[in-house]
Amino acid sequence: MALPISASDIFAVAKFAYDLWKSCKASEGEFEQLGKEVFAMRTIVELVHIECQNPESIINLVDNKEKTIRKQLRVYIGNCEQALKSVDRVLKRYEAMNLWDRLAWSLSGRAEIASLESNLSSFATQLDSYVHKLELKGLALVNRNVGLANKNVVSRIGRLEDLLEHFNGDGKAAVTEIMQERQRCGASQKDRARSTTVMLDYAKEMCRENDKKQRPRTPDPPRGRPQKNGNNLEVPNAKKRALSAVPSPNVAGKTKRFSPKSNQANRPKYTLECWLIQRKSAHALFVTFELSEKESQCRGQWKLREMAKQFNGLREPDKLDNQHELVNWVLKDRNKREEDAGFKWYAHAAKIERKADLLLGMGIEEQAMVIIKRQMTPSAQKAANEKAAARAEKAAKEAKAMKKAGESKVADTALKRGKK
């Protein structure tokens, strides 16, 4: 196994990711979107660095003398570093191109960009999920009363994404909730302050990107010759009135960000889960041995939707078919544990993380990331639609009856006035 990773090694990767993010942001086109994934990875690595520096962190408290956790962290952070270096190589190659080569690459290099995005998302998710597993391990030790008090809560990006969706993109409220949890668990003020800064930066960046996608298009200026008024050129008053008569698409000035609560029409009709699957199959003489394991990966729903788009945009051989046996294995197990008969789990997106031969070619090792969705069955959806239609019809009848009763009351009042 790899050597234990130090806090300085983690900091070096976080700094490299931050510098790479600034380079991507300074570039244009596809690298601007790629920079968002680089910044998310930088946030996760930086949070791990803060935890490793804190001697009372769960990462340090549950580690053994052999530093097994630090060794495993080196593997996950090493994968993140390799993904960042791949982005850096492509960016430097792009910056060395002339104008015509850039135009040609903007069409032919989309598959390469999609592969880089999916790798960044996958490795960042694996690192964050491993930290979450340590958090659960700490909780189990607390329940066994081994002297860890309640120091099992750590700063995770997956938790932040869930709270961002819950608070409708309010980054301050989401981070405050996490810091209150950490305060109750005895985290120091210095540790909370550092984590707050990193998480607020990530929340602001995600909100800025989401606002950019949902920002309404600025209307074209009215045609016609502008009139001169002093030192300014202004639109004629008649055309100003015509423009002001158009209702604004966002009157309150509030942007609907992550949470679907504010707009039921745009609310997704499904829930997503992400699973990391590993399978090793070996052949010895006439016998085949197979070892498979799967592990849930923790990210926010809106982030999983983005990852699913990335996975579905991949080409062969990176993309995994939804009918693959690894995907079917997850679906079969998840549907077996589903308690509501009106819902079922379906394949949504999947990608191959790694596929290699075992020692001496005696077998293969596969690793895949699968995103599945929980959705109503067609029969349950039909029944729900029928109930909704019946409720709408009942409401319409009640409204009609109330209107008729109101009209009758008005008529009676008018008749009484006439008699007087």
N, C-alpha and C positions, 0 to 999 in steps of 0.2 A: 504494500500500500504506500501511497505518497507520504512525504514528510509532513508534520504538522505545519499549518500555515500561521504566520505571525500577523499581528495587527498592521505592521508596516507594509507587508506584502498586499494586504487587503486595501490599504490606503492607496498604494501605487495603482492598483486596478481601478479604484474609484476616480482617481485624478485623471488617469488615461481616458476613462469614459467621459468625464466632464470636458476635457479638451477636445475629444472627438465630437461631442455634442455641439460645441461651439463651431467647429469646422463644418459640420453638417448644416447647422443653422445659417452659416454664412453662405453656403452654396444654395442652389436653386433646384426646383423640380422635385424629383423623386427623393433626393437626399434630405429635403426638409421633413418629409414624413418619416424617413428612416431615423432622423435625429430624435424623434419622439420616443422610439423604442430604445435608442441608446440612452436617453435621459432616464427612462424607467429603470433600465439595468443599473445605471449609476446610482439611482436612489436606493435600490435594494442592496447593492454592495456597500454603500455608505452606511446604511442602517446596520448591516452586519458588522462593519468596522466599529461602530459606536458600541454595539453589544459586546464585542470581543475586548474592547478597552475597559469595560466596566467589570471589576472583579466580582461583583455581586450579580452579574447577569446569569440567566439560566444556562447560557452556553458554557460559561466557565464553571458553574456550580455542579452541573451534571456530568461534566467530562471526567474521564478516569485518568489514571497515571499514564497510560499509553497514548493519551491525547487522541482518542479515536474520533471524537467530534471534529477536532481541528484538522485531522487528516482527511476526513470526509468533506469538510468545507473547502479544502484545497482542490478537491476534484470538481466540486460544483463551481467554485470561483474560477478555476482553470478553464472550464468550459465557457464561462462568460468571457474570459479574457481572449480566448481563441475566436469567439464570435465577434468581439470588438476589433480584433486585429484584421479579420476578414473584411469588415466594413472599412477600416483604415486603408487597406490595400486597394480596394475598389475606388474609394474616394480620391486617393493620390493618382490612380490611373486616369480617373475622369478629369482631374484638374490639369493633367499634362496633355490632354487632347486639345486639338484646335476646334474651331466652331463647327465645321462640317462633321468631324468625327463625333462631336457631342450630340449633334442632331441625329446622326445614324444610331448612336448608342442609346438615345432616349427611347427608340423603338425596339431595338434588339435586346437591350439590357433590362427590360422589365422583369423577366423571369429571374434574373440574378438578384435584383432588388427584392423581389418577393421571397426568394430563398433566404436572403440575409435577414429580412424582417421576421420571418417565421422562426429562424434560429435564435434571434435575440429574444423573442417572446418566450420560446420554449425553455431556454436555459435560465432566463430570469424567473420564470414560473417554478422551475425545479428547485432553484436556490431558495426562493421564498417558501415553498412548500416544505422543504427540509427544515427550515427554521420553525415553521408551524409544527412540524412533528416533534421537534425539541421542546416546544412550548407544551404540547400535550404530554410529553414524557415528564416534564417538570410537574404538571398538574397531577399526574399519577403518583409521583413521589411525594407530593404534598399530602395526597389522600392517605398515603401509607405512613405519614408522620415521620419523615426522615430528617426533619430539621431545616427544610427549605422555605419555611413560612409560606408566603404567597408570591414569591418572586418568579412566577412562571410566565407573566405577561411580557411579551417583547413587541417592539415596533415592527410591524409587517406591512408591506404594501398591499397585500391581499385584503387585510382588514381595513385599510384606508380606502380601498376602492369600494368595498361593501358600504362603508359609512358615507362615502361621497354620493352613492346612489340613494342611500336612505335620506340624506339631508339635501337632496336635489342640487348637488354640485357645490354646496357651501363648504369650502375647504377648511375654514376656521372652525366651524362647528364639528366637522369630522375629526380634525386633529385634536381639538379640545377634548372630545369624548375619549380618544385613545390615551391622551395624557392624564386624564382623570383616573382611568383604569390603572395606569402605571403608578400614579401617586398613591392609590389605595393599596398597591402591592409593594410600596416602600421604595420606589425608584427615587434617586436623588434629584434635586432641582437642576443641577448641572447636566445630568444625563438627559432629563426631560427637555431642557432648553435646546440641546444639540439635535435631538430627534425631531423636535418641533420645527426647527428651521429647515431640515432636510425634507420633511413630509409636507410642509407648507409650500416649498418650492415645487414639489412634484404636483400637488393639488392645483396650484396656480397654472402650471404648464399644461396640465390636462384640461383644465377649464378653458384656457386660452385656445387650445387646439379645437375643442368642441364648439366654442363660440364661433370660431372661424368657419366651421362647417355649417352651422345653423344660422349664420348672420344673413339677414335678408339682403337681396341684391339691391344696390343703390339704383334708383330710377335714372334713366337717361335724362340729360338736361333738355328742356323744351326747345323746340326748333323756333327759329325766328331771330331777328336781329335784336341783340340786347340794347337796352336804353342806358345812356350815360347819366349818372346821377352823382355829381361832385367828382370825386376821385375814384368812384367804384363803378363797376359795370353790373347792373342788376337786371333781373328778368322782368318783363312787363308785368304790371299789377294783375291784369286779367289772367295771365298764365300762372301767376303765383296762386291766385285763388283756385284755379283749376287743379293745381298740384295739391294744395292744402285740402281739397275736398276728398282726395283719395285717402281712405282710412289706413293708418299705419298698421303693419302686421304685428307690431310689438308695442302696444300702447303703453303698457306699464314699465317698459324699459328693462324687463327681466327676461333673461335668456333661459329657455328650458334646456337644462343640461342633461344630466345622466338619468334622473329619476323619471319613470313613466307615469308617476302618480298624477302629475298635473295635466296629462293628456291621455285619456283612456283609449282614444282612437289609435294612437301611435304605440301603445303598450304592446310589447311582444307577447305572443300567445304561448310562449314556451319558457322553460327554465333550462339552463345549460349546466353541464358538469364536465370537468376535464380529468382524464385519467392517463397516467403514465404506465405503460405495459412493457414488461421485460420477459423475454422467453429465450431459453437455451435448450436446444435439442442436440443430443449426441447420439452417435451410432457406434455400437461395439458388437462385433460379430453380426449376429442376426437380431440383436435387440436394440430398440430405440428408447432412449431416455429423454424425457422432456420435463423441464422445470419452468413454470410460468408464475409470475406475480404481478399484481397491479396495485397502484397507489393513487389516491385522489389528490389532485392538484388544486390549490386554493387561489382563485383570482375572482375579481368582481364580475358581475354579469355583463356589463358593457365591455369590459376588457376581453371576456371570452367571445363576445360577438365579433370583436375586431380580429381576434386570433383565428376564429373560424373563417372569416373572409380571407385572411392570409393563407391558411391551409388550402382552401378551395381554389386559390389562385396559383398554386404550385403546379408544376409539370412533373411528368414521370421522370425519374423513379422516386422523387421525393414525396409525391402525393400517394396516399394510401386509399385504395378503393373501399367504399362503404360496405361492400360485401365480403371484405377480408375476414379471415377466421379470428384474428385478434379483436376486430371490432365486434364481431358476433359474440365473442366470449364475454366482453364487457356488457353488451346489451342483454344477453341471456341472464347473467347474474343480477344485473340491475332490475330487470323486469320481474325476476323471481322475488326480489325484496320490495317491490312496489306494493303498497297497501291499498291504494285507491284503484278500484277496477275501471274507473272512467279515464284513467291516464295510462300512458305507455311511453317507454323510452325508445327513441329512434336515433339512428346514426346521423350526424350532422357534418363533421369534418374530421379528417385524420391525416397524419403525416408520419413518415418513417424518420426516426431520430438517428438510428444507427443500425447497420447490418454488416456483420463481419463473420469470418470463419473462426472456429475455435482452434485450439492447438492441434497441429498435425492434420488439419482438415477433417477432424472426426465429427464435426457438427457445425451448427451456425448459432449465432447470437443475434437476436433482434430486439430493438427498442423502438416503441412507437408512442405517439401522443394522440389520444382520441378524445374528441369533444362530442358528447351526446346530448340530446334534448328531450325533455319531458313535456309531452303534449297530449291533449285530449284525443281519445280514440274517435274515429268518424261517427260511431253510433252515439257516443256521449256528446259530441259536438252538435249532432243533429237534435238530440233531446234538449240540449241547452238553448239552441236557437228557437226551438218550438216554444219553450218556456218563456224566452225573452219576447217572442212575438205575441204570446198570450198576455203577458204583462203589459205590453205596449197597447194591445187592443183594449184591454180592460181600462187602462189609464185614459185612452181616447174616449171611451164610452162615458167614463166618469166626468171627464172634462166637458163633453157634449151635454151631459145631463145638468151639470152645474151651470153651463151657459144658458141652457133652456130655462132652468129655474130662475136664473137672474133676469132673463128677458121677461118671464112671466111676472116676476115681482115688480119690475119697472112698469109693466103695463097696468098692473093693479094700482100702483101708486098714481099713475097718470089718470086712471079712471076715477079714483077717489077725488083727486084734485078737480077733475071736470065736474063732478057732482056738486062740489062745494061752490 
